[in-house]
Amino acid sequence: MKIEENFEKVEEIIRRMESGEQSLEDAFADYEAGLRLLKDSNDQIARVEQKIQILVEE
């Protein structure tokens, strides 16, 4: 999944959680899903940074 898509999904999760209309169980599930999406995004960003660093060094 693309970084932009991850951020869109995280924003959706935040909106649902801020609405206060979720059960506690659903809120925990969304929180966990959000953390996974953010970790995936951070991993993707780190890979891009490594590629940029290699290009800069050449």
C-alpha positions as CSV (number, residue, x, y, z in Angstrom):
1,M,0.0,0.0,0.0
2,K,1.2,3.5,-0.8
3,I,2.2,5.9,2.0
4,E,-0.6,8.3,1.0
5,E,-3.1,5.5,1.3
6,N,-1.8,4.6,4.7
7,F,-2.2,8.2,5.9
8,E,-5.7,8.4,4.5
9,K,-6.7,5.3,6.4
10,V,-5.1,6.6,9.6
11,E,-7.1,9.8,9.1
12,E,-10.3,7.7,8.8
13,I,-9.4,5.8,12.0
14,I,-8.7,9.1,13.8
15,R,-12.1,10.5,12.8
16,R,-13.9,7.3,13.9
17,M,-12.1,7.4,17.3
18,E,-12.7,11.1,17.8
19,S,-16.4,10.6,17.1
20,G,-16.7,8.7,20.4
21,E,-19.4,6.5,18.8
22,Q,-17.2,3.3,18.8
23,S,-17.2,0.6,21.4
24,L,-14.1,0.3,23.4
25,E,-13.2,-3.0,21.6
26,D,-13.6,-1.3,18.2
27,A,-11.5,1.7,19.4
28,F,-8.7,-0.7,20.5
29,A,-8.9,-2.5,17.2
30,D,-8.7,0.8,15.3
31,Y,-5.8,1.9,17.4
32,E,-3.9,-1.2,16.7
33,A,-4.6,-1.0,13.0
34,G,-3.5,2.6,13.0
35,L,-0.2,1.7,14.6
36,R,0.4,-1.0,12.0
37,L,-0.3,1.5,9.2
38,L,2.1,4.1,10.7
39,K,4.8,1.5,11.2
40,D,4.4,0.4,7.6
41,S,4.6,4.1,6.4
42,N,7.7,4.7,8.5
43,D,9.3,1.6,7.0
44,Q,8.5,2.8,3.5
45,I,9.9,6.3,4.3
46,A,13.1,4.7,5.7
47,R,13.6,2.7,2.5
48,V,13.1,5.8,0.3
49,E,15.6,7.8,2.5
50,Q,18.1,5.0,2.0
51,K,17.7,5.1,-1.8
52,I,18.1,8.9,-1.8
53,Q,21.2,8.6,0.4
54,I,22.7,6.2,-2.1
55,L,21.9,8.5,-5.0
56,V,23.4,11.5,-3.2
57,E,26.6,9.6,-2.5
58,E,27.1,8.6,-6.1
